[in-house]
Every structure is written in C-alpha cells, then in structure tokens.
Amino acid sequence: MTEHVKVVIIGSGPAGLTAAIYAARADFSPVVLEGEPSSTSDQPGGQLMLTTEIENFPGFVDGILGPELMGNFRSQAERFGARMHGAKASRVDLSGGRAAIWASDATSDEPTYTADAVIVATGARSLMLGLDNELRLVGHGVSTCATCDGFFFRGHRIAVVGGGDSALEEALFLTKFAESVTIIHRRDALRASKIMQDRAFANPKISFLWNRQVTALHEEGGSLAGVTVQDPAGGAEERHDFTGLFVAIGHAPNTDVFKGQLEMDDLGYLATQPGSTATSVRGVFAAGDVQDHIYRQAITAAGSGCQAALDVEHYLAGQEA
Ligand SMILES: Cc1cc2nc3c(=O)[nH]c(=O)nc-3n(C[C@H](O)[C@H](O)[C@H](O)COP(=O)(O)OP(=O)(O)OC[C@H]3O[C@@H](n4cnc5c(N)ncnc54)[C@H](O)[C@@H]3O)c2cc1C
C-alpha cells in the first residue's frame, strides 16, 4: 500500500543524511531511501564507506574513519525522527504534482511512497579500472581523489591513470607530496587542455608511460606494492613498484532512474537553478555529488544537503500558505 509522506530523501551519503537531519528537525519526519548493500560506493552511507581515514571533515581534530563518520550522520538523523528504509528508488514518477517513488520493486502497480517534496542525493561514482582487488585496495594505496588522499602519500612513488584535465590536475597536485608522479595513459597523446599539458610536461616530478594500461595490482600486507602495465595492443607486461595509484578516468552520477524526468547536463548530472537546489520539477531538489561535478567533497555535499532541506522547508511553507 502506498504511504504518503511530506519528504522523501533518496540517497544516504553526506548530502542525503544532512538533508535528513535538517528535514527531521523541521518536523517533516522524512523517509530516507538509503540504497542497498553493495561492494561499490553505491551503498548505504555512500562513497565514504569505501575509505579509511577522513582528515578534512571539520570537527574531527584527529580525523575519523569514513564508515564511522557516516554511522554518526545516520544516528544523528534518526535521533530527530528520520526514518531509514534500506532500499533503492527503482522508479519515480515526478510528473503529477505529487511525486511517486517505488522502493526496490519497480514493477509494482502502486508506488511505495508519494511525497510533497523530494530531495535527490544519489551521489556519483568514480569510474574504475575493473581489476579484481581494486576496490579492496581503495584506502590502501588506491584512490580516486587527490584532494582527499594526497596528504597520505608523502614521499611515495605515485601513478595516475588517465589523460584528461582531471588526471593532470590530480597529478600536479600530487607532486606536492610524492617523490615522483607517473601518468599512465592508454594512448600516445593526452585529451587534456593545452595549458594543463604544458604544466604537466614542465613539472620535473611528472613522467609518462604512454600506450599503457594497468592490467594487475600487486599488494603486500594488504597495501598496494606495484602495478603491471601492458600496451593495449598487446606485448610484454612490465611491473612498476608504485605504492600509490590514483584512478582519474572520470565520474558518473547515479541518475539513471531520473532520465527523462529531470533536466540533466551532457554528463548526466542533475541541473539545479542558480543559487538554489531546485531542479527542473517543482518540489524536487538535488544535493551533493549528483549535481556537482566540480567540488565533490563530503563537506560540500553535506552543505548542499542542508541547503536542499531549507529549500524544501520554504517550498512546503509556500504550499500551505
Ligand atoms: C575513496 C573515496 C575517498 C574519499 N575521501 C574523501 C575525503 O577524505 N574527504 C572528502 O571530503 N571527500 C572524500 N571523498 C568524496 C566524498 O565521499 C563525496 O564527495 C561525498 O560522499 C558525496 O556525497 P553524496 O551524499 O553527494 O553522495 P554519495 O556519498 O555518493 O552517496 C550517494 C548515496 O545515494 C545512494 N543511492 C544511489 N542511487 C540510489 C537510488 N536509486 N535509490 C536510493 N539510494 C541511492 C547510494 O547508495 C549512496 O548511499 C571520497 C570519495 C571516495 C570515493
């Protein structure tokens, strides 16, 4: 049977759970569709569930483990009356004024929830290489975020995989900490802008492995100890003893379920109105990495979750007036 609620929040990373804290304290008893267990970042708690120490989230002088931080967010939201539902939004209908959301079973005739307002906080995922032990090594030598993890790699020999602007930006940032940074690219030319290429070529700490793709990750004592690379066209494998590997081959927002219903940019990120978290549909708001491909930090996601809940509060007050 369909349950009507004031606010449904889809996603339980820093954006969704911060929105839940604010919406619960505003007395909306929000339901949070938390997502479903998985070994990727698309799981209850979001991307920080994959990492170890978080040192840049304000308020934790000695840092805090990612899963512990997300456990705290969740408990804080529950303390004020947010209801957690461990399921994914498998189908939505945002066309009829009152949003309809199906949890888990998309084939059911009736939606699980209808809601006066919805906050979409389904986040994004880093594209990965697809190697067996890759996800297990995230936080143990493998990373997808130089801003987040660069500090842990002081004095390391690091490799960055990718050939676009973000790969070069990560590489240049990492030269502050690393002994050396090697860019591994599967082609013989970069996709990055000329200015970024010039900066990378001029940096004495940066070198390149052209026409190479990573085919294996080697570990010692649970941490990355080296990588094997090979020409995508075939040929001999080579081992390199990198102790840090930053995968910078792109990100993808988790927006499939909203296709055709919410406006998105070319990459699939949700479009929000300037100075607001409002999407192209009235009563539907978006927060966190699902609408931000620039900053992509826990604190910015949490900040926009707060904004979305405040926008919902104003929107619902306007509906009642
Ligand atoms: C390995 C790693 C380390 C990082 N380290 C740091 C760091 O040190 N400091 C920092 O500030 N940032 C760090 N980041 C970045 C940070 O994790 C993200 O910016 C932040 O998590 C984004 O929050 P979010 O709430 O927007 O989305 P996410 O954290 O991506 O959460 C999205 C949530 O939505 C859920 N979801 C997706 N689809 C559906 C659906 N259809 N229905 C219901 N739920 C759904 C997912 O299961 C998940 O719970 C790191 C990221 C990674 C991957």
PDBQT file of the ligand as one rigid body, heavy atoms in Angstrom, charges set to zero:
ROOT
HETATM    1  C1  LIG A 401      37.533   6.501  -1.833  1.00  0.00    +0.000 C 
HETATM    2  C2  LIG A 401      36.992   7.889  -1.572  1.00  0.00    +0.000 A 
HETATM    3  C3  LIG A 401      37.573   8.681  -0.609  1.00  0.00    +0.000 A 
HETATM    4  C4  LIG A 401      37.071   9.955  -0.371  1.00  0.00    +0.000 A 
HETATM    5  N1  LIG A 401      37.655  10.697   0.604  1.00  0.00    +0.000 NA
HETATM    6  C5  LIG A 401      37.148  11.914   0.888  1.00  0.00    +0.000 A 
HETATM    7  C6  LIG A 401      37.711  12.704   1.921  1.00  0.00    +0.000 A 
HETATM    8  O1  LIG A 401      38.713  12.323   2.566  1.00  0.00    +0.000 OA
HETATM    9  N2  LIG A 401      37.153  13.914   2.170  1.00  0.00    +0.000 N 
HETATM   10  C7  LIG A 401      36.088  14.389   1.455  1.00  0.00    +0.000 A 
HETATM   11  O2  LIG A 401      35.598  15.485   1.750  1.00  0.00    +0.000 OA
HETATM   12  N3  LIG A 401      35.541  13.664   0.465  1.00  0.00    +0.000 NA
HETATM   13  C8  LIG A 401      36.041  12.450   0.154  1.00  0.00    +0.000 A 
HETATM   14  N4  LIG A 401      35.524  11.726  -0.876  1.00  0.00    +0.000 N 
HETATM   15  C9  LIG A 401      34.420  12.322  -1.663  1.00  0.00    +0.000 C 
HETATM   16  C10 LIG A 401      33.094  12.168  -0.891  1.00  0.00    +0.000 C 
HETATM   17  O3  LIG A 401      32.966  10.834  -0.494  1.00  0.00    +0.000 OA
HETATM   18  C11 LIG A 401      31.917  12.575  -1.764  1.00  0.00    +0.000 C 
HETATM   19  O4  LIG A 401      32.090  13.897  -2.229  1.00  0.00    +0.000 OA
HETATM   20  C12 LIG A 401      30.614  12.505  -0.947  1.00  0.00    +0.000 C 
HETATM   21  O5  LIG A 401      30.440  11.215  -0.423  1.00  0.00    +0.000 OA
HETATM   22  C13 LIG A 401      29.409  12.858  -1.811  1.00  0.00    +0.000 C 
HETATM   23  O6  LIG A 401      28.272  12.722  -1.009  1.00  0.00    +0.000 OA
HETATM   24  P1  LIG A 401      26.819  12.493  -1.616  1.00  0.00    +0.000 P 
HETATM   25  O7  LIG A 401      25.924  12.384  -0.456  1.00  0.00    +0.000 OA
HETATM   26  O8  LIG A 401      26.539  13.504  -2.634  1.00  0.00    +0.000 OA
HETATM   27  O9  LIG A 401      26.882  11.119  -2.414  1.00  0.00    +0.000 OA
HETATM   28  P2  LIG A 401      27.415   9.665  -2.084  1.00  0.00    +0.000 P 
HETATM   29  O10 LIG A 401      28.361   9.630  -0.952  1.00  0.00    +0.000 OA
HETATM   30  O11 LIG A 401      27.849   9.148  -3.407  1.00  0.00    +0.000 OA
HETATM   31  O12 LIG A 401      26.099   8.892  -1.634  1.00  0.00    +0.000 OA
HETATM   32  C14 LIG A 401      25.075   8.609  -2.550  1.00  0.00    +0.000 C 
HETATM   33  C15 LIG A 401      24.055   7.724  -1.872  1.00  0.00    +0.000 C 
HETATM   34  O13 LIG A 401      22.933   7.536  -2.739  1.00  0.00    +0.000 OA
HETATM   35  C16 LIG A 401      22.561   6.178  -2.750  1.00  0.00    +0.000 C 
HETATM   36  N5  LIG A 401      21.833   5.894  -3.986  1.00  0.00    +0.000 N 
HETATM   37  C17 LIG A 401      22.273   5.888  -5.266  1.00  0.00    +0.000 A 
HETATM   38  N6  LIG A 401      21.263   5.582  -6.114  1.00  0.00    +0.000 NA
HETATM   39  C18 LIG A 401      20.164   5.399  -5.335  1.00  0.00    +0.000 A 
HETATM   40  C19 LIG A 401      18.803   5.090  -5.595  1.00  0.00    +0.000 A 
HETATM   41  N7  LIG A 401      18.357   4.878  -6.850  1.00  0.00    +0.000 N 
HETATM   42  N8  LIG A 401      17.964   4.969  -4.550  1.00  0.00    +0.000 NA
HETATM   43  C20 LIG A 401      18.381   5.172  -3.274  1.00  0.00    +0.000 A 
HETATM   44  N9  LIG A 401      19.652   5.491  -2.967  1.00  0.00    +0.000 NA
HETATM   45  C21 LIG A 401      20.524   5.602  -3.984  1.00  0.00    +0.000 A 
HETATM   46  C22 LIG A 401      23.875   5.445  -2.603  1.00  0.00    +0.000 C 
HETATM   47  O14 LIG A 401      23.646   4.116  -2.197  1.00  0.00    +0.000 OA
HETATM   48  C23 LIG A 401      24.534   6.316  -1.539  1.00  0.00    +0.000 C 
HETATM   49  O15 LIG A 401      24.044   5.982  -0.284  1.00  0.00    +0.000 OA
HETATM   50  C24 LIG A 401      35.990  10.448  -1.135  1.00  0.00    +0.000 A 
HETATM   51  C25 LIG A 401      35.401   9.651  -2.122  1.00  0.00    +0.000 A 
HETATM   52  C26 LIG A 401      35.907   8.389  -2.345  1.00  0.00    +0.000 A 
HETATM   53  C27 LIG A 401      35.252   7.523  -3.420  1.00  0.00    +0.000 C 
ENDROOT
TORSDOF 0
